[in-house]
Amino acid sequence: MSRECALTGTKTQYGGNRKHKRGSSGAGGVWRFKATRTTRTWKPNLKKVRVEKAGIAEVLKISMKAYKKLRQGGSVEGYVLAI
């Protein structure tokens, strides 16, 4: 099963991480001391929650942002928290 929110569609995002910038000027030119670029991921904070839609209850993996919305009494995509 993928790491994706069933309600909002939030999933793993990818990006780059650079610790410092070196080599833009000075001895050695631009490329001699170039900072390393590492790739990293940001994963959503998922939680298994029992929700219901039109009286039918089911367990879904949803993000904490969607869970907080449901906990406040709101609904997301027609789903509400099952009690």
N, C-alpha and C positions, 0 to 999 in steps of 0.2 A: 504494500500500500504506500502511495506517495505521501510526502509531507506537504499536504495542501489542505487549506481550510475548506470544508464542504459548503460553507455559506458564502464566504466572501471571495474565495479563490486565491487567497494569499498563499504563495509558495516560496521555495528557496530562491534567494537572489544571489547573484555573483558580482564580484567587483575586484578592484585592485587596491593594494595597500603599499604605500611607500613611506618608509620611516623617516627619511630626511632627503633633502635635495643637495647634492654635491656635484661639482664638476661643471657648473654653468659658466664659471670664469676662473681664471687663475692658472697656475702651472699645470701643464699636462693637457690643457684643452678641455673640450666638452666631454669626451667619452672616457677619459682615463679613470676617474673615480665615480662613475655613474652609480647612483643608489639602486639597490636591488628592488625589483617589483615582485611582490608575492600576491598570488590570488587568494581570496578568502570568500567565505560564504556567510550569509545571514539567513538563519532558519527561523520560521515562524514559531511562536510559542503556542503549541496546540494542546488541547485538553479534550478528553472524551466526555461528552455531556449528553444527557437524555433530554431530547427536545420533542415537541409534538407540533404537527401541522394538520389542521382540520380533524382533530381528535385522534390521529394516528401517531403513536409514540415510536421513536427510534433513537438509536445512539449514533452520534456523529462526532467526528474530530473537527473541532472548530477553534479558531484563534481566540486568544484571551480578549482581544479588542471586541470581537463579536459577542463573547460570553458576557463581558461587562455591560454591553448594550442590552442583552437579554435579561440580565440580573436586575437592571433598573426598571424593568417592566415593559421594555420596548419589544419590537419584533424585527427580525432580519429575514428577508425573503419569505415572510409568512410564518416563520417558525417562532415558537415561544418556549420558555423553559417548562418541562413537564414536572409536575409536583408529585 
